[in-house]
Amino acid sequence: MHFFDLARIGSGLVVSQHRDEIEGALAAGAVVVTAPPGTGKTTFVPPLVANALPQGRILVTQPRRVAVRAAARRIAQLDGSALGGPSGFTVRGERVVSDETRIETVTPGVLLRRLLNDPGLEDVAAVILDEVHERSVDGDLLLGLLGEVRALRDDLVLVAMSATLDADPLARMIGAPIVRIPSVLHPLDVAYAPSATPRIGPRGVERAFLDHVADLTVREQAGSGHDALVFVPSARDVDEVVRRIRSSASGVEALPRHGRLPAADQDRATSGRVPGEPPRIVVSTALAESSLTVPGVRLVIDAGLSREVRRDQARDMSGLVTVSASRASADQRAGRAARQGPGRAVRAYTEAEFAAFRAASDPEILSADLVDVALTLAEWGTPAGAGLELLTPPPAASMARAHDVLRALELVDGSGRPTPLGTRVARMPVGAREGRALVAAEADPRTAAEVVAAMAGDFREPGADLDALLRALRRGDAPGVGRWRNDVKRLARIAGGTAGPSPSAGTVAALARPDWIARRVADGSRSYLLASGTRAALPEGSSLAGSEWIAVAEVQRAEGRVADGTGAVIRLAAALAEADALEIGHVRAERVAWLEDGRVRVREERRLGSIVLSSTPAKATGDDAKAALLAHIREHGIPWGEGAARLRARLQMIHREIGAPWPDVSDEALLESLDEWLAPHVTGSSLASIDTTVALRGLLPWPEASRLDALAPERLDVPSGSSARIDYPAERDGRPVVAVKLQEVFGLAETPRLVDGRVPVQFHLLSPARRPLAVTEDLSSFWNGPYQDVRKEMRGRYPRHPWPEDPWTAPATAKTTKRMREG
């Protein structure tokens, strides 16, 4: 059994000074290690755990493939062994391990699929999750699944490592002690050098800003003579800045670092500079923030931007968008300059912009497309995450949409359990949609694999033409062709089956995203209507523009001319035969009813999702009328009558103060449950025929309903002997108001309170002409103070009404002084 030389591996690393503390914490079966970037946790902790647990493999996750390779290689170098020996790695499409491997570094996605195939991780002694502060979807999901594995395997050790995370909630979740390793930074000089032009424009990062970043980098590197690390948001931005630096600087080596690069180029950017080589400028995406330290860096240039997942709920799109980084990310980036000596960080933005950055990035699970997550959870046996403890629960609405997609793809059944097809796809090293297309194509597996590899590989074609992209990849003259060819071989092997007819690219794309089958909106237009209801436009000059039907593989939000007024642009698609569109898209017939000028209109339609294939007028039935009225209400709101509105306001206050079983009668809650409480009362053919008061009373809980008038009465008795209406607020946090003439409440000291004494009445005290004189929720203080000022002003204006000096002893009345004497 191989043991690592911890003294050699940990030499000069801050984390090695806490070796005894970490080893002691491992006895608890789980430990959270917090350590800033550069302290050595990624390099030192895995060998330490391996030595402490000499039987079984140690799995280590890194959030990106670049970091996986770099971490595994660094441990092997320090161990003096070959990569794939005691330290190896596995990423999608590449595995470098052997029987000798003790530490296997993997991406979270690889470990998720391994869990589905081997839920007990029988040959694994420990799992180390690195960079958990990034809060990726896969990382959060692993924490939850591994928690369940540990409930069955008390010998499995779990280590969570973080650079910036608030560790307490995580430690409570996995039942672990925390080992906090302080930062030992060398002196760091932080400067600001903003651009004269905006950083982000309508089409992403402004080219002029990239010019500024490149010029700033060249100038700062020449002044310091040190290796530099530059942060820009996307792979394209990395390549652009590298090109600019190479064209304007001599005597330095500019290297890109991002996930699209071949493994050799990635390794070159993360390896140390050999003595005698020129200084380096490594231009990187955010993956260099908290992964393995780039050796020799003493200068950081930060564009202050990052690529983050955003979801457009209305258009059912998820994608990466360029936004300002968080302050936590900016601080991590700056800290990279001072890990190995005094450093300098230059921010290509203003100090005011930095102050306006978010404190930290939101967990990805709040904005990501959850289709893949939902399939993993279904295969794990916890559909929608029911019963699974997660740091941040997935949004219910997003999970419901993901379930609907999986059902449409025939990957789960009505209860959310995986179908046999779903089980097969869940264990594939591709997304749920791509895996379904690969299996369901029922044709030549290599051709299907070529299309899926092109769709999943983040490739681009200027005209968004998937067929044109495939031709370029097959010729070998497209960037990343080597990676694509490796993926094709792997996917074809996974798909299996026997050779059959070659499917079209459009057929495979449609099988992956039947909701994105699209039809041209008009002859000569480059705008298309997707089955999902979204409109999107092809790029100008696209070779697909003459296609009546297309299968869309990628679409993004966009504005201006490029989107042709649709709000979105198609980035990758393929022509699709109409017959294939109709077969894959599941055409259905339905009646569509709506309200127009007060009348119910009906048409019988054949539809492919939101795409209308044919439409003819039809006679309205009672069911049509109900559907039309309810649809109108969902769009325009509930038609409250005066009585219903007052009852609703009373119920809203009781629910606010008491909660269940009193119903939530907010707009959101009532519209969501419209079919349950209002639909049974929709029996006519007009809005006026709906009795919303009766429908609302049907929501009252029994037997609590008998206390409605006691908790929130309609009127309030006042000392004059009359009663005043109580106006309940429409807003959720308002007060009930009683507007009454001041003379009618003489002597009333205690302000009445409603809802079992929880809510005071707010009095609007009126003049004899019913104009407001005072507003108070404390009558006692009013009589003892402000009343005298009101009396002085009003007694001359309204001399026929009583304005006694002592309001406490004066009789409350609604009468004039004369009528009081007569009475």
C-alpha positions in Angstrom: 0.0 0.0 0.0 1.4 3.4 -1.0 2.1 6.0 1.6 2.7 9.6 0.7 5.7 11.6 2.1 3.6 14.3 3.8 6.7 16.2 4.9 7.9 16.7 1.3 4.4 17.3 -0.1 3.5 19.8 2.7 6.8 21.7 2.6 6.1 25.4 2.7 2.4 24.9 2.7 0.4 26.7 5.4 -2.1 23.9 5.6 0.6 21.4 6.7 0.9 23.3 10.0 -2.6 22.1 10.8 -1.9 18.4 10.1 -2.6 17.1 13.6 -5.9 19.1 13.8 -7.1 17.7 10.5 -6.1 14.1 11.4 -7.9 14.5 14.7 -11.1 15.8 13.1 -11.1 12.8 10.7 -12.1 10.6 13.6 -15.6 12.2 13.5 -16.1 10.7 10.1 -16.6 14.1 8.5 -14.7 17.4 8.5 -15.0 20.8 7.0 -11.7 22.5 6.1 -11.8 26.2 5.4 -8.6 27.6 3.8 -8.0 30.5 1.5 -6.6 29.8 -2.0 -2.8 29.2 -1.9 -2.6 27.6 1.5 -2.2 24.2 0.0 -5.4 22.4 0.9 -5.9 20.9 -2.6 -2.4 19.5 -2.6 -1.9 18.4 1.0 -5.3 17.2 2.4 -5.9 14.3 -0.1 -2.5 12.6 0.7 -3.0 13.2 4.4 -6.4 11.5 4.2 -5.0 8.7 2.1 -2.3 8.0 4.7 -4.9 8.1 7.5 -7.1 5.6 5.7 -4.7 3.1 4.2 -7.5 0.8 2.8 -9.7 2.0 -0.1 -9.5 4.8 -2.7 -9.8 8.5 -1.9 -12.0 10.3 -4.4 -11.4 14.1 -4.7 -13.7 16.4 -6.7 -12.7 19.5 -8.5 -15.3 21.7 -10.1 -13.7 21.7 -13.6 -11.7 19.4 -15.8 -8.8 21.8 -16.0 -8.5 21.8 -12.2 -8.9 18.0 -12.0 -5.9 17.4 -14.2 -3.8 20.1 -12.5 -4.5 18.8 -9.0 -3.8 15.2 -9.9 -0.6 16.1 -11.7 0.6 18.3 -8.9 0.2 15.6 -6.3 2.0 13.1 -8.5 4.9 15.5 -9.1 5.3 16.1 -5.3 5.0 12.4 -4.7 7.7 11.7 -7.3 5.5 9.2 -9.1 3.9 9.0 -12.6 0.5 10.4 -13.2 -1.9 7.5 -13.1 0.1 5.8 -10.3 -0.8 6.7 -6.7 -2.4 9.9 -8.0 -4.7 9.7 -11.0 -7.8 11.4 -12.5 -11.0 10.8 -14.4 -12.9 13.4 -16.4 -15.5 13.0 -19.2 -13.8 11.1 -22.0 -10.4 10.6 -20.2 -9.3 8.3 -17.4 -5.7 8.0 -16.1 -5.7 5.6 -13.2 -4.3 2.1 -12.3 -4.6 -0.5 -9.6 -1.9 1.5 -7.8 -4.1 4.6 -7.6 -4.9 5.8 -4.1 -6.1 9.3 -4.9 -8.5 9.7 -7.9 -9.5 13.3 -8.7 -12.7 13.6 -10.6 -15.3 16.2 -11.6 -18.6 16.3 -9.6 -20.5 15.0 -12.7 -18.3 11.9 -12.9 -18.9 11.2 -9.2 -22.6 11.7 -9.5 -22.8 9.0 -12.2 -20.5 6.7 -10.3 -22.9 7.0 -7.3 -25.9 6.0 -9.5 -23.9 2.9 -10.7 -22.4 2.1 -7.3 -24.5 3.8 -4.5 -22.4 2.3 -1.7 -19.0 3.3 -3.1 -17.8 0.0 -1.8 -14.1 0.4 -2.6 -13.9 4.1 -1.5 -12.6 5.0 1.9 -13.2 8.8 1.7 -14.7 11.5 -0.5 -13.1 15.0 -0.5 -15.3 17.7 -2.1 -13.0 20.7 -2.9 -14.2 24.2 -3.6 -17.7 23.7 -2.2 -18.0 27.4 -1.7 -18.7 27.7 -5.5 -22.1 26.2 -4.8 -22.5 24.5 -8.2 -25.6 22.4 -8.7 -23.5 19.2 -8.9 -21.5 20.1 -5.8 -24.7 20.8 -3.8 -26.3 17.6 -5.0 -23.2 15.5 -4.1 -23.4 16.8 -0.5 -27.0 15.6 -0.2 -26.4 12.2 -1.8 -23.2 11.5 0.1 -25.1 12.3 3.3 -27.4 9.4 2.6 -24.5 7.1 1.7 -22.9 7.9 5.0 -26.1 6.9 6.8 -25.6 3.4 5.5 -21.8 3.4 5.6 -20.5 4.8 8.8 -16.9 4.0 7.7 -17.1 6.4 4.7 -15.2 9.6 5.5 -16.5 12.9 4.0 -14.3 16.0 3.8 -15.6 19.3 2.5 -13.1 22.0 1.6 -13.8 25.6 1.0 -12.0 28.9 0.3 -14.7 31.4 1.4 -17.8 29.5 2.5 -19.6 30.3 5.7 -18.8 26.8 7.0 -21.3 26.6 9.9 -24.4 25.6 7.9 -22.4 23.0 6.0 -20.9 21.6 9.2 -24.3 21.3 10.8 -25.6 19.5 7.7 -23.0 16.8 7.5 -22.3 16.7 11.3 -18.7 17.7 11.1 -16.1 19.7 13.1 -14.6 22.7 11.3 -10.8 23.1 10.8 -10.2 26.8 10.0 -6.8 27.5 8.4 -6.0 31.2 8.3 -4.7 33.1 5.3 -1.0 33.9 5.3 -0.8 36.5 2.6 2.3 38.4 1.7 1.8 42.2 1.3 -0.7 43.0 -1.5 -1.1 46.3 -3.3 -4.5 46.7 -4.8 -5.0 49.4 -7.5 -7.8 50.5 -9.7 -7.4 51.3 -13.4 -10.8 51.7 -15.0 -11.5 51.8 -18.7 -12.8 54.9 -20.4 -15.4 52.7 -22.1 -18.1 50.4 -20.5 -17.1 46.9 -19.7 -20.3 45.2 -20.9 -22.5 46.2 -23.9 -25.6 44.7 -25.6 -23.5 41.8 -27.1 -21.4 41.0 -24.1 -17.9 42.3 -23.2 -17.1 45.4 -25.2 -14.1 44.9 -27.6 -12.7 48.3 -26.5 -12.7 47.0 -22.9 -10.7 43.9 -23.9 -8.2 46.3 -25.6 -7.9 48.1 -22.2 -7.4 44.9 -20.3 -4.6 43.8 -22.7 -2.9 47.2 -22.7 -3.1 47.4 -18.9 -1.6 43.9 -18.6 1.3 44.6 -20.9 2.1 47.8 -19.2 1.8 46.4 -15.6 3.8 43.3 -16.5 6.6 45.3 -18.1 6.8 47.5 -15.0 6.9 44.6 -12.5 8.8 41.9 -14.5 6.7 39.3 -12.8 4.5 36.5 -14.1 0.9 37.8 -14.4 -2.6 36.2 -14.1 -5.4 37.9 -16.0 -9.1 37.2 -15.3 -11.7 37.7 -18.1 -15.1 36.0 -18.2 -15.3 33.7 -21.2 -13.1 31.4 -23.3 -13.6 33.7 -26.2 -12.5 36.7 -24.1 -9.4 34.7 -23.1 -8.5 34.0 -26.7 -9.1 37.7 -27.7 -6.9 39.1 -24.9 -4.1 36.5 -25.6 -4.1 37.5 -29.2 -3.9 41.2 -28.3 -1.0 40.6 -25.9 0.9 38.5 -28.3 0.6 41.2 -31.0 1.7 44.1 -28.7 4.3 42.6 -26.3 7.6 41.0 -26.8 9.8 39.1 -24.4 6.8 37.5 -22.6 4.7 34.3 -23.3 1.0 34.8 -23.3 -0.9 31.6 -22.5 -4.7 30.9 -22.5 -6.4 28.9 -19.7 -10.0 27.7 -20.2 -11.9 24.5 -20.4 -12.1 24.3 -24.2 -8.3 23.9 -24.6 -6.6 20.6 -25.3 -5.3 19.0 -22.2 -1.7 19.7 -23.1 -2.4 23.4 -23.4 -4.2 23.5 -20.1 -1.3 21.8 -18.4 1.2 24.2 -20.0 -0.7 27.2 -18.4 -0.8 25.6 -14.9 2.8 24.3 -14.8 5.6 26.4 -13.3 8.0 28.4 -15.5 11.4 26.8 -16.1 14.4 29.0 -15.3 15.5 30.9 -18.4 12.1 31.0 -20.0 10.5 34.4 -20.5 7.9 35.8 -18.1 4.4 34.4 -18.5 1.0 36.1 -18.8 -1.7 33.5 -18.1 -5.1 34.7 -19.3 -7.8 32.7 -17.6 -11.5 32.4 -16.9 -12.8 32.2 -13.3 -11.5 28.7 -13.0 -8.2 30.0 -11.7 -9.9 31.8 -8.8 -9.7 29.0 -6.3 -8.3 25.9 -8.0 -4.6 25.0 -7.9 -2.3 28.0 -7.6 -0.5 29.0 -10.9 3.2 29.0 -9.9 5.2 32.3 -10.0 2.3 34.7 -10.3 2.9 38.0 -8.5 0.6 40.2 -10.6 -3.1 39.9 -11.1 -5.2 41.9 -13.6 -8.9 41.5 -13.0 -11.7 42.5 -15.4 -14.2 42.1 -12.6 -16.6 40.0 -14.7 -17.8 36.4 -14.6 -20.0 34.0 -16.6 -23.0 32.8 -14.5 -26.0 30.7 -15.2 -29.2 32.7 -15.6 -32.7 31.3 -16.4 -35.3 33.1 -18.4 -38.5 31.6 -16.9 -40.8 33.2 -19.4 -38.8 31.8 -22.4 -37.8 28.6 -20.7 -34.1 29.3 -21.4 -31.0 28.8 -19.3 -27.6 30.1 -20.3 -24.4 31.7 -19.3 -24.5 35.5 -19.1 -21.7 37.9 -18.4 -22.2 39.9 -15.2 -20.1 41.7 -12.6 -18.2 39.3 -10.3 -19.0 39.2 -6.6 -16.7 40.9 -4.1 -15.7 37.5 -2.7 -14.6 36.5 -6.2 -12.7 39.7 -6.8 -10.9 39.3 -3.5 -10.0 35.7 -4.3 -8.6 36.8 -7.6 -6.6 39.6 -6.1 -5.2 37.3 -3.4 -3.6 35.1 -6.1 -0.9 37.7 -6.5 0.3 37.4 -2.9 0.4 33.7 -2.4 4.2 33.3 -3.0 5.5 36.7 -2.2 4.5 40.4 -2.2 2.1 41.0 -5.0 0.0 43.6 -6.9 -3.6 43.3 -8.1 -4.9 45.9 -10.6 -8.7 46.0 -11.1 -9.8 47.3 -14.5 -12.8 49.1 -12.9 -13.5 51.7 -10.3 -13.5 51.3 -6.5 -17.1 52.4 -6.5 -18.0 49.6 -8.9 -16.3 47.1 -6.6 -18.3 48.4 -3.7 -21.5 47.8 -5.7 -20.6 44.2 -6.5 -22.7 41.5 -4.8 -21.1 40.1 -1.6 -21.1 36.6 -3.0 -22.6 34.7 -5.9 -26.0 32.9 -5.5 -26.1 29.1 -5.4 -26.4 27.8 -9.0 -29.4 25.7 -8.0 -31.6 28.8 -7.8 -31.2 29.7 -11.4 -30.1 26.6 -13.3 -32.1 24.4 -15.6 -32.9 21.4 -13.3 -33.7 18.8 -15.9 -30.4 16.8 -15.3 -30.7 17.3 -11.6 -34.3 16.0 -11.6 -33.3 12.9 -13.5 -30.5 12.2 -11.1 -32.8 12.6 -8.1 -35.4 10.3 -9.7 -32.8 7.6 -10.3 -31.5 8.0 -6.8 -35.0 7.3 -5.5 -35.8 10.8 -4.3 -38.0 12.4 -7.0 -37.9 16.2 -6.9 -35.5 15.9 -3.9 -38.2 14.7 -1.5 -36.6 13.9 1.8 -33.1 14.7 0.7 -31.2 17.3 2.7 -29.6 20.0 0.6 -27.9 23.3 1.5 -30.4 25.1 -0.7 -33.6 23.3 -1.7 -34.3 23.5 -5.5 -37.1 26.0 -6.4 -40.4 24.1 -6.5 -41.5 25.7 -9.8 -38.2 25.0 -11.5 -38.3 21.4 -10.3 -41.9 21.0 -11.5 -40.9 22.3 -15.0 -38.0 19.8 -15.0 -40.4 17.0 -14.2 -42.7 18.0 -17.1 -39.7 17.9 -19.5 -38.6 14.5 -18.3 -42.1 13.2 -18.8 -42.3 14.6 -22.3 -38.9 12.9 -23.0 -40.4 9.6 -21.5 -37.6 9.5 -18.9 -39.9 9.4 -15.9 -43.4 8.3 -15.2 -46.3 10.2 -13.7 -45.0 9.6 -10.1 -41.6 10.9 -11.0 -39.9 7.5 -11.0 -37.5 6.8 -13.8 -38.6 4.7 -16.8 -36.2 2.0 -18.1 -35.1 4.5 -20.7 -34.6 7.1 -17.9 -32.5 4.8 -15.9 -30.2 4.1 -18.9 -30.0 7.8 -19.8 -29.3 8.9 -16.1 -26.1 6.8 -16.1 -24.8 8.3 -19.3 -22.0 10.9 -19.2 -24.1 13.4 -21.1 -27.2 15.5 -20.2 -30.6 14.0 -20.0 -31.8 15.6 -23.3 -28.7 14.6 -25.2 -28.7 11.1 -23.8 -32.3 10.6 -24.8 -31.5 11.7 -28.3 -28.6 9.4 -28.5 -30.7 6.4 -27.5 -33.9 7.3 -29.2 -32.4 8.0 -32.6 -32.6 4.3 -33.4 -30.1 4.7 -36.2 -26.4 4.6 -37.0 -24.9 5.2 -33.5 -21.9 7.0 -34.9 -24.0 9.6 -36.8 -26.1 10.2 -33.7 -23.0 10.5 -31.6 -21.5 13.1 -34.0 -24.6 15.3 -33.6 -24.8 14.9 -29.9 -21.1 15.6 -29.4 -21.4 18.8 -31.5 -24.5 20.0 -29.6 -23.0 19.2 -26.2 -19.5 20.4 -26.9 -20.1 24.2 -26.8 -19.2 24.6 -30.5 -20.2 27.6 -32.6 -21.1 28.2 -36.3 -21.6 31.8 -37.4 -25.0 31.1 -39.1 -26.1 28.7 -36.3 -26.3 25.9 -38.9 -25.6 22.6 -37.1 -25.2 20.7 -40.4 -22.5 23.2 -41.5 -20.8 22.8 -38.2 -20.8 19.0 -38.6 -19.2 19.3 -42.0 -16.5 21.5 -40.6 -15.8 19.1 -37.8 -15.7 16.1 -40.1 -13.2 17.9 -42.3 -11.1 18.6 -39.3 -11.0 22.4 -39.8 -13.0 23.5 -36.8 -11.5 24.5 -33.4 -11.7 21.7 -30.8 -12.0 19.0 -33.5 -9.8 16.6 -31.5 -12.1 16.8 -28.4 -15.1 16.3 -30.7 -13.7 13.2 -32.2 -12.9 11.7 -28.8 -16.4 12.4 -27.6 -17.9 10.9 -30.8 -16.0 7.6 -30.2 -17.1 7.5 -26.5 -20.7 8.3 -27.3 -21.0 5.9 -30.1 -19.7 3.1 -27.8 -22.2 4.1 -25.1 -25.1 4.2 -27.6 -24.4 0.7 -28.8 -26.9 -0.9 -31.1 -26.4 -1.9 -34.7 -25.8 0.2 -37.7 -28.9 1.6 -39.2 -29.9 4.5 -41.5 -28.1 7.8 -40.7 -30.4 10.2 -38.9 -30.5 13.8 -39.9 -29.0 16.4 -37.5 -32.4 17.9 -37.2 -33.9 14.6 -36.1 -31.4 14.1 -33.4 -31.7 17.7 -32.2 -35.5 17.4 -32.2 -35.3 14.2 -30.1 -33.2 16.1 -27.6 -35.4 19.2 -27.4 -38.9 18.5 -28.9 -40.1 21.7 -27.1 -37.7 23.6 -29.4 -39.0 22.3 -32.7 -39.7 25.6 -34.5 -41.6 26.8 -37.5 -40.9 30.0 -39.5 -43.4 32.7 -38.7 -43.7 33.9 -42.3 -42.2 33.5 -45.7 -38.9 35.3 -46.0 -38.6 35.8 -42.2 -35.7 34.7 -40.1 -37.9 34.6 -37.0 -39.3 31.3 -35.7 -41.9 30.2 -33.2 -40.7 27.4 -31.0 -43.1 24.7 -29.7 -42.5 26.0 -26.2 -44.1 29.4 -27.2 -40.8 31.3 -27.4 -40.0 33.3 -30.5 -36.4 33.5 -31.7 -34.5 34.6 -34.8 -31.7 33.1 -36.8 -28.5 35.2 -37.3 -28.6 37.4 -40.4 -27.4 35.6 -43.4 -27.9 32.1 -41.9 -28.1 29.3 -44.4 -31.0 28.0 -42.5 -33.2 31.0 -43.3 -35.1 29.2 -46.1 -36.1 26.3 -43.9 -39.8 26.1 -42.9 -39.1 23.8 -39.9 -35.9 23.7 -37.8 -34.8 21.9 -34.7 -33.2 24.3 -32.3 -30.3 23.1 -30.1 -29.3 26.4 -28.5 -31.0 29.7 -28.1 -30.1 32.8 -26.1 -31.8 36.0 -25.0 -30.8 39.0 -27.2 -32.0 42.4 -28.1 -31.9 44.7 -31.1 -31.5 43.8 -34.7 -29.8 40.5 -34.2 -33.0 39.2 -32.5 -35.4 40.6 -35.2 -37.7 41.9 -32.4 -38.2 38.4 -30.8 -36.0 38.9 -27.7 -33.9 35.8 -28.5 -31.4 34.6 -31.1 -30.9 31.0 -32.2 -27.2 29.9 -31.8 -27.4 26.4 -33.2 -30.1 24.6 -35.1 -30.7 22.2 -38.0 -33.2 21.9 -40.8 -36.0 19.5 -40.0 -38.5 17.8 -42.4 -42.1 18.6 -41.6 -43.0 14.9 -41.3 -40.3 14.4 -38.7 -41.4 17.5 -36.8 -44.9 16.3 -36.6 -43.9 12.8 -35.5 -41.4 13.8 -32.9 -43.3 16.8 -31.7 -46.5 14.9 -30.8 -49.3 16.8 -32.5 -52.5 17.2 -30.5 -56.0 18.4 -31.2 -57.6 20.8 -28.7 -60.4 23.4 -28.4 -59.2 26.9 -27.5 -61.7 29.2 -25.9 -61.3 32.9 -25.0 -63.3 36.0 -24.1 -63.6 38.7 -26.7 -65.9 41.7 -26.3 -67.7 39.9 -23.5 -68.5 36.9 -25.7 -67.0 33.4 -25.6 -65.1 32.5 -28.8 -64.0 29.0 -29.6 -61.7 27.4 -32.3 -60.7 23.8 -32.9 -57.0 23.6 -33.4 -54.3 21.1 -34.3 -51.1 22.1 -32.4 -47.5 21.1 -32.1 -47.0 22.8 -28.7 -47.6 26.5 -29.3 -47.4 26.1 -33.1 -50.9 26.2 -34.6 -51.1 23.8 -37.6 -54.8 24.4 -38.4 -57.7 26.3 -36.8 -61.4 26.4 -37.5 -64.3 28.2 -35.6 -66.6 26.1 -33.4 -69.7 26.5 -31.3 -69.1 27.3 -27.6 -70.3 24.8 -24.9 -70.6 25.3 -21.2 -67.1 23.8 -20.6 -65.8 26.2 -23.2 -67.3 29.2 -21.4 -65.8 28.0 -18.1 -62.4 27.6 -19.7 -62.6 31.0 -21.4 -63.7 32.8 -18.2 -61.0 31.2 -16.1 -58.3 31.9 -18.7 -59.5 35.6 -18.7 -59.3 35.8 -14.9 -55.8 34.3 -14.9 -54.6 37.0 -17.3 -56.6 40.0 -16.0 -57.2 39.2 -12.4 -60.2 38.2 -10.2 -63.3 40.3 -10.7 -64.0 41.3 -7.1 -67.3 42.8 -6.2 -67.4 45.3 -3.3 -68.7 42.7 -0.8 -66.2 40.1 -1.9 -63.3 42.5 -1.7 -64.3 43.5 1.9 -64.6 39.8 2.9 -61.2 39.1 1.3 -59.6 41.9 3.2 -60.9 40.6 6.5 -59.7 37.1 5.7 -56.3 38.4 4.6 -55.8 40.1 8.0 -56.8 37.0 10.0 -54.4 34.8 7.9 -51.6 37.3 8.4 -52.0 37.3 12.2 -53.0 33.6 12.8 -52.1 31.7 9.7 -53.5 28.2 9.2 -56.2 27.0 9.1 -57.3 30.5 7.9 -56.7 30.6 4.1 -54.1 32.7 2.2 -56.2 34.9 0.0 -53.4 36.8 -1.7 -53.6 37.2 -5.5 -50.8 34.7 -5.9 -52.4 32.0 -3.8 -55.9 32.5 -5.2 -54.8 32.5 -8.8 -52.7 29.4 -8.2 -55.7 27.5 -6.8 -58.3 28.9 -9.1 -59.6 25.5 -10.3 -60.3 24.4 -6.7 -62.1 27.4 -5.2 -63.6 29.4 -8.0 -64.1 27.1 -11.0 -67.1 25.3 -9.3 -68.9 28.7 -9.2 -68.3 29.5 -12.8 -71.5 28.3 -14.4 -72.6 31.1 -16.7 -71.1 32.7 -19.8 -70.1 36.1 -18.4 -67.9 37.5 -15.6 -70.9 39.2 -14.1 -72.4 35.8 -13.4 -69.6 34.7 -11.0 -70.4 35.2 -7.3 -67.0 35.6 -5.9 -68.4 36.2 -2.4 -70.0 32.8 -2.2 -66.8 31.2 -3.7 -64.6 33.0 -1.1 -66.8 31.9 1.8 -66.3 28.3 0.6 -62.6 28.7 1.7 -63.5 29.4 5.3 -62.2 26.7 7.7 -64.7 24.8 9.8 -65.4 25.1 12.7 -63.2 28.2 12.9 -65.5 30.0 10.4 -67.9 30.7 13.3 -65.4 33.1 14.8 -65.1 35.3 11.6 -67.2 38.1 13.0 -65.5 38.0 16.4 -62.0 38.1 14.9 -62.7 40.7 12.1 -66.1 42.3 12.5 -67.6 44.3 9.7 -68.6 47.2 12.0 -67.4 48.6 15.4 -69.8 49.9 18.1 -68.7 53.4 19.3 -69.6 55.2 22.6 -72.3 57.4 20.8 -74.4 54.3 20.4 -74.0 54.0 16.7 -71.6 51.7 14.8 -68.9 52.6 12.2 -67.7 50.5 9.3 -64.3 49.0 9.6 -62.2 49.3 6.5 -59.7 46.5 6.2 -56.5 47.2 4.2 -55.9 45.7 0.8 -52.2 45.7 1.4 -50.8 42.9 3.6 -49.2 45.0 6.3 -51.9 47.8 6.7 -54.1 48.6 9.6 -57.9 48.3 9.9 -59.4 51.8 9.8 -62.5 53.3 11.4 -63.5 56.7 10.2 -65.9 58.4 12.7 -66.8 61.8 13.9 -64.6 62.8 16.8 -67.5 63.6 19.1 -68.8 60.0 18.8 -65.8 58.6 20.7 -65.6 61.0 23.7 -64.4 59.1 26.7 -63.1 56.1 24.9 -59.7 55.5 26.4 -58.8 52.0 25.3 -58.2 51.6 21.5 -60.2 48.6 20.3 -58.1 45.7 19.0 -59.1 42.9 16.6 -58.1 39.4 15.8 -58.0 38.3 19.5 -56.3 41.5 20.6 -53.4 41.3 18.0 -54.3 44.3 15.8 -55.2 47.8 17.0 -57.9 49.8 15.1 -56.6 53.0 13.5 -59.1 55.8 14.1 -59.5 58.6 11.5 -61.2 61.2 13.7 -63.5 63.4 11.5 -64.9 66.9 11.8 -68.7 67.5 11.6 -68.2 67.9 7.9 -66.4 64.5 7.9 -63.0 65.9 7.1 -60.0 64.3 8.8 -58.8 66.0 12.0 -56.5 63.3 13.4 -55.2 59.8 12.8 -54.3 57.7 15.9 -54.0 54.2 17.3 -53.7 55.6 20.8 -56.9 57.4 21.9 -55.7 57.9 25.4 -52.7 59.9 24.3 -54.8 61.9 21.8 -57.3 63.0 24.5 -54.4 64.0 26.8 -52.5 66.0 24.2 -53.4 66.8 20.6 -57.1 67.1 21.3 -56.7 70.5 22.9 -55.1 71.9 19.7 -57.9 70.4 17.6 -60.5 71.9 20.0 -59.0 75.4 19.7 -59.1 75.3 15.9 -62.5 73.7 15.5 -64.7 75.2 18.1 -64.9 78.5 16.2 -65.4 76.8 12.9 -68.1 74.4 14.1 -69.8 76.3 17.1 -73.0 74.2 16.9 -71.1 71.0 17.9 -69.7 70.1 21.3 -66.0 70.8 21.9 -65.7 70.2 25.7 -62.6 71.1 27.5 -62.6 67.7 29.2 -63.3 65.0 26.5 -63.0 62.2 29.2 -66.3 63.1 30.9 -68.3 64.6 28.0 -71.0 62.4 26.6 -70.2 60.8 23.2 -72.8 62.0 20.6 -73.5 62.3 17.0 -75.9 65.3 17.6 -75.3 69.0 17.7 -75.2 70.9 21.0 -78.8 72.2 20.5 -80.2 68.8 19.8 -78.4 67.4 22.8 -80.2 70.0 25.0 -83.5 69.2 23.3 -83.0 65.5 23.6 
